Amino acid sequence: MNFTMAIDLGGTIIKIGLLKEGQLLDRKEVGARAASGLKTQLPELEQVIDEMMLSNHLQKEDFMGIGFSFAGIVDSLNNRILSTNQKYDDSPETDLIGWAREKWNWPLFAMNDARMALLGEWQYGAGKGFTELVAITLGTGIGSAVLIGGQLLIGKHFQAGNLGGHFVVNHHGTLCTCGNIGCLEAEASTWRLPSLLKEYPEFDQSAIKNEEVLDFRALFHHAGNNDRVAIKVLDHCLSAWAAGIITMIHAFDPELIILSGGIMKSSSAILPALQKKVNQLAWTPWGKVKLVEAMFPDSAALYGADYLVRSSLK
């Protein structure tokens, strides 16, 4: 019983990993059908897991359990999903523990996806050796997780440390999907970027308006070509990210900030700019908080799920 199975349930892609003592041995991906609910997706996950066991010549008795990463509020004590935001709406009523027990006789351990990714980076990646960490995901939305004294920050209602994307950075800003005004996510995330660009008066004269997809790849490309609108919007996003990161530094006192997510594909431009702003503006008399890119930007939650299963069964 040295193997674990990991599921990272995203809104677009679901990742399934086969691991052994911190080593990712096999990995598959399937398309998510978040709008259809979680229960309709479980048979496909069963099939993929069974095929992975077969192709790796393993039996269900070889596994310690399964780690389940979910983008929502997760009760990690009782391993159940409490709340989600417009995807997999039936998750709170889905008995994942019963599903794993009935199908494979495995224990299942569930956790919020940002916390699960932080576990992976802490144990095997960019955060190894540290005890005070903040992990931030910059993507379609903005998520966060916090480690203090070598322990995940969870809170009574399982929200602590997870809502960094909903720290207010502009109280005169945009209405967020959460209902608040000027959240970091509402000022500088992938879902916000198209409308952010179109709001600039000069957008119609900008070269970026010809892009089929108004994403951060296009933004960085046109900013590099000295497009005025792209430069202004990029500066806005960098300032918003820096404000959010500095707030998290002041709130959680980390030694290290780990950044991941789709936006970090432009890390060579983002990291130096954010590090400079943080060095200038964060109040940390003891020294400077270092910003680093995640070592496993696309699979940290799978590594975290492996660690969660192993540590929970010790």
C-alpha positions as CSV (number, residue, x, y, z in Angstrom):
1,M,0.0,0.0,0.0
2,N,2.5,2.6,-1.2
3,F,0.4,4.3,-3.9
4,T,-2.1,7.1,-3.9
5,M,-4.5,8.4,-6.4
6,A,-5.1,12.2,-6.8
7,I,-7.9,14.1,-8.4
8,D,-7.7,17.9,-9.0
9,L,-11.1,19.0,-10.1
10,G,-10.9,22.2,-12.1
11,G,-13.6,24.1,-13.8
12,T,-12.2,23.4,-17.3
13,I,-9.8,20.4,-16.8
14,I,-9.8,17.5,-14.3
15,K,-6.4,16.1,-13.6
16,I,-5.9,12.6,-12.2
17,G,-2.5,11.5,-10.9
18,L,-1.0,8.2,-9.7
19,L,1.7,8.8,-7.1
20,K,4.1,6.9,-4.9
21,E,5.8,8.6,-2.0
22,G,5.9,12.0,-3.7
23,Q,6.6,10.8,-7.2
24,L,4.1,11.4,-10.0
25,L,4.1,8.1,-11.9
26,D,1.2,8.6,-14.3
27,R,-1.2,11.4,-15.1
28,K,-4.4,11.8,-17.2
29,E,-6.6,14.7,-18.0
30,V,-10.3,14.8,-18.9
31,G,-12.5,17.7,-19.8
32,A,-14.7,19.1,-17.0
33,R,-18.5,19.5,-17.3
34,A,-18.8,21.7,-14.3
35,A,-22.2,23.0,-15.3
36,S,-23.6,19.5,-15.4
37,G,-22.6,18.8,-11.8
38,L,-20.2,16.5,-10.0
39,K,-22.2,13.3,-9.9
40,T,-22.4,13.1,-13.7
41,Q,-18.6,13.3,-13.9
42,L,-17.9,10.5,-11.4
43,P,-18.4,7.5,-13.8
44,E,-15.8,9.0,-16.2
45,L,-13.3,9.5,-13.3
46,E,-13.9,5.9,-12.2
47,Q,-13.1,4.7,-15.7
48,V,-9.9,6.7,-15.9
49,I,-8.7,5.6,-12.5
50,D,-9.4,1.9,-13.3
51,E,-7.6,2.2,-16.6
52,M,-4.6,3.8,-14.9
53,M,-4.4,1.0,-12.4
54,L,-4.6,-1.6,-15.2
55,S,-1.9,0.1,-17.3
56,N,0.4,0.3,-14.3
57,H,-0.3,-3.3,-13.3
58,L,-1.8,-2.3,-9.9
59,Q,-4.7,-3.5,-7.8
60,K,-6.9,-1.4,-5.6
61,E,-5.3,-3.1,-2.6
62,D,-2.0,-1.4,-3.6
63,F,-3.4,2.0,-2.7
64,M,-3.5,3.9,0.6
65,G,-6.3,6.2,-0.5
66,I,-7.4,9.0,-2.7
67,G,-6.8,12.8,-2.4
68,F,-9.5,15.1,-3.8
69,S,-8.8,18.7,-4.6
70,F,-11.8,21.0,-5.2
71,A,-12.1,24.7,-6.2
72,G,-14.5,25.7,-3.4
73,I,-15.0,25.7,0.4
74,V,-14.1,22.3,1.7
75,D,-14.6,20.9,5.2
76,S,-11.2,19.1,5.4
77,L,-12.0,17.6,8.8
78,N,-15.0,15.7,7.5
79,N,-13.9,15.6,3.8
80,R,-16.9,17.1,2.2
81,I,-17.6,20.0,0.0
82,L,-19.5,22.9,1.7
83,S,-19.9,25.5,-1.1
84,T,-19.0,26.2,-4.7
85,N,-19.3,29.2,-7.0
86,Q,-21.3,28.5,-10.1
87,K,-19.7,25.1,-10.9
88,Y,-20.4,21.5,-9.8
89,D,-23.5,22.9,-7.9
90,D,-24.4,19.4,-6.6
91,S,-21.1,18.9,-4.9
92,P,-22.3,19.7,-1.3
93,E,-24.9,16.8,-1.7
94,T,-22.4,14.4,-3.2
95,D,-21.0,11.7,-0.9
96,L,-17.4,11.4,-2.1
97,I,-16.4,9.3,0.9
98,G,-19.1,6.8,0.2
99,W,-18.2,6.8,-3.5
100,A,-14.5,6.0,-3.0
101,R,-15.3,3.4,-0.4
102,E,-17.9,1.6,-2.5
103,K,-15.9,1.7,-5.7
104,W,-12.4,0.8,-4.4
105,N,-12.6,0.6,-0.6
106,W,-10.3,3.6,-0.3
107,P,-10.4,6.4,2.2
108,L,-10.9,9.8,0.6
109,F,-9.4,13.0,1.9
110,A,-10.7,16.3,0.4
111,M,-9.3,19.8,0.5
112,N,-9.6,23.2,-1.2
113,D,-7.5,23.3,-4.3
114,A,-5.4,26.3,-3.3
115,R,-4.5,24.6,0.0
116,M,-3.8,21.3,-1.8
117,A,-1.4,23.1,-4.2
118,L,0.3,24.8,-1.3
119,L,0.9,21.4,0.4
120,G,2.5,20.1,-2.8
121,E,4.8,23.1,-3.2
122,W,5.7,23.0,0.5
123,Q,6.6,19.4,0.6
124,Y,8.1,18.9,-2.8
125,G,8.5,22.2,-4.6
126,A,9.4,25.9,-4.2
127,G,8.3,26.1,-0.6
128,K,10.4,23.1,0.7
129,G,12.2,23.9,3.9
130,F,10.0,26.9,4.8
131,T,7.4,27.1,7.6
132,E,5.7,30.5,6.7
133,L,4.3,30.6,3.2
134,V,1.6,32.2,1.1
135,A,0.6,30.7,-2.3
136,I,-1.3,32.8,-4.8
137,T,-2.9,31.6,-8.0
138,L,-3.2,34.2,-10.8
139,G,-5.6,32.9,-13.4
140,T,-9.3,33.0,-14.4
141,G,-9.8,33.9,-10.8
142,I,-7.3,34.6,-8.0
143,G,-7.0,32.1,-5.1
144,S,-4.7,31.9,-2.1
145,A,-3.6,29.6,0.7
146,V,-1.5,30.2,3.8
147,L,0.9,28.1,5.9
148,I,1.9,29.5,9.4
149,G,4.3,27.6,11.7
150,G,4.2,24.6,9.4
151,Q,0.4,24.4,9.6
152,L,-2.2,25.2,7.0
153,L,-4.4,28.1,8.0
154,I,-8.0,26.8,7.8
155,G,-10.3,28.6,10.2
156,K,-13.5,27.7,11.9
157,H,-15.5,28.0,8.7
158,F,-12.8,26.6,6.4
159,Q,-12.2,29.9,4.6
160,A,-9.1,31.3,6.4
161,G,-6.3,32.2,4.0
162,N,-8.4,31.2,0.9
163,L,-9.9,34.6,0.0
164,G,-6.8,36.6,-1.0
165,G,-8.5,37.2,-4.4
166,H,-11.3,39.0,-2.6
167,F,-9.1,41.4,-0.6
168,V,-10.3,44.9,-1.6
169,V,-7.6,46.8,-3.5
170,N,-9.9,49.5,-5.0
171,H,-12.9,50.5,-3.0
172,H,-14.2,52.6,-6.0
173,G,-13.6,49.6,-8.3
174,T,-15.5,47.0,-10.2
175,L,-18.3,44.8,-8.9
176,C,-16.9,41.3,-8.2
177,T,-18.7,38.0,-8.7
178,C,-18.6,37.6,-4.9
179,G,-20.8,40.8,-4.5
180,N,-18.1,43.0,-3.1
181,I,-16.5,46.1,-4.8
182,G,-12.9,46.3,-6.0
183,C,-11.7,42.9,-5.1
184,L,-8.2,41.9,-6.4
185,E,-9.9,39.4,-8.7
186,A,-12.3,42.0,-10.0
187,E,-9.4,44.4,-10.8
188,A,-6.8,42.0,-12.4
189,S,-7.9,38.5,-13.3
190,T,-8.4,36.7,-16.6
191,W,-12.2,37.0,-16.4
192,R,-11.9,40.7,-15.9
193,L,-9.3,41.6,-18.5
194,P,-11.5,41.9,-21.6
195,S,-13.8,44.4,-20.1
196,L,-10.9,46.2,-18.4
197,L,-9.3,46.7,-21.8
198,K,-12.5,47.8,-23.5
199,E,-13.2,50.4,-20.9
200,Y,-10.1,52.4,-21.9
201,P,-11.1,55.3,-24.2
202,E,-8.3,54.6,-26.6
203,F,-9.1,50.9,-27.0
204,D,-10.5,51.4,-30.5
205,Q,-7.2,52.9,-31.7
206,S,-5.2,50.2,-30.0
207,A,-3.6,47.3,-31.9
208,I,-4.8,44.9,-29.2
209,K,-8.4,45.4,-30.3
210,N,-7.7,43.1,-33.3
211,E,-6.9,40.1,-31.0
212,E,-9.5,37.3,-31.2
213,V,-8.9,36.6,-27.5
214,L,-8.2,39.4,-25.1
215,D,-6.0,37.4,-22.6
216,F,-2.8,38.2,-20.8
217,R,-0.7,36.6,-23.5
218,A,-2.0,39.3,-25.9
219,L,-1.6,42.0,-23.2
220,F,2.1,41.3,-22.6
221,H,2.7,41.0,-26.3
222,H,1.2,44.4,-27.1
223,A,2.7,46.0,-24.1
224,G,6.1,44.8,-25.3
225,N,5.4,46.6,-28.6
226,N,4.7,49.9,-26.8
227,D,0.9,49.8,-27.3
228,R,-0.4,52.6,-25.0
229,V,-3.5,50.9,-23.9
230,A,-1.8,47.6,-23.2
231,I,0.9,49.4,-21.2
232,K,-1.7,51.2,-19.1
233,V,-3.7,48.1,-18.4
234,L,-0.7,46.0,-17.6
235,D,0.5,48.7,-15.1
236,H,-3.0,48.6,-13.5
237,C,-2.8,44.8,-13.1
238,L,0.7,44.9,-11.7
239,S,-0.3,47.5,-9.2
240,A,-3.4,45.6,-8.2
241,W,-1.4,42.3,-7.8
242,A,1.2,44.1,-5.8
243,A,-1.5,45.7,-3.5
244,G,-3.0,42.3,-2.9
245,I,0.3,40.6,-2.2
246,I,1.4,43.4,0.2
247,T,-1.9,43.0,2.1
248,M,-1.3,39.3,2.4
249,I,2.2,40.0,3.6
250,H,0.9,42.3,6.3
251,A,-1.8,39.9,7.3
252,F,0.1,36.6,7.3
253,D,3.8,37.4,7.8
254,P,5.2,34.9,5.3
255,E,8.9,34.3,4.5
256,L,8.0,33.4,0.9
257,I,5.3,34.1,-1.7
258,I,4.7,31.3,-4.3
259,L,3.0,32.5,-7.5
260,S,1.3,30.1,-10.0
261,G,-1.6,30.1,-12.5
262,G,-2.0,30.8,-16.2
263,I,-1.0,34.4,-15.9
264,M,2.4,33.4,-14.6
265,K,3.3,32.1,-18.1
266,S,4.7,35.7,-18.4
267,S,6.7,35.2,-15.1
268,S,9.8,36.7,-16.6
269,A,8.1,40.1,-16.7
270,I,5.8,39.7,-13.7
271,L,8.2,38.5,-11.0
272,P,10.8,41.4,-11.2
273,A,8.0,44.0,-11.4
274,L,6.1,42.7,-8.4
275,Q,9.3,42.0,-6.4
276,K,10.3,45.7,-6.9
277,K,6.9,47.0,-5.7
278,V,6.9,44.6,-2.7
279,N,10.4,45.7,-1.7
280,Q,9.4,49.3,-1.9
281,L,6.0,49.2,-0.3
282,A,5.6,46.2,2.1
283,W,6.3,47.1,5.8
284,T,8.6,44.2,6.8
285,P,11.4,45.6,9.2
286,W,12.9,42.1,9.5
287,G,13.8,41.9,5.8
288,K,12.3,41.3,2.3
289,V,9.7,38.8,1.4
290,K,10.9,36.8,-1.7
291,L,8.5,36.1,-4.5
292,V,9.1,32.9,-6.5
293,E,7.3,31.0,-9.2
294,A,5.8,27.6,-8.4
295,M,7.9,24.6,-9.2
296,F,4.9,22.6,-10.2
297,P,2.5,25.2,-11.6
298,D,0.3,22.5,-13.3
299,S,0.5,19.6,-10.9
300,A,1.1,20.9,-7.4
301,A,-2.3,19.9,-6.2
302,L,-1.6,16.3,-7.3
303,Y,1.6,16.2,-5.2
304,G,-0.4,17.9,-2.3
305,A,-3.1,15.2,-2.5
306,D,-0.4,12.5,-2.2
307,Y,1.0,14.2,0.9
308,L,-2.4,14.7,2.4
309,V,-3.3,11.0,2.1
310,R,0.0,9.9,3.6
311,S,0.0,12.4,6.5
312,S,-3.7,11.7,7.3
313,L,-3.0,8.0,7.6
314,K,0.1,8.2,9.8
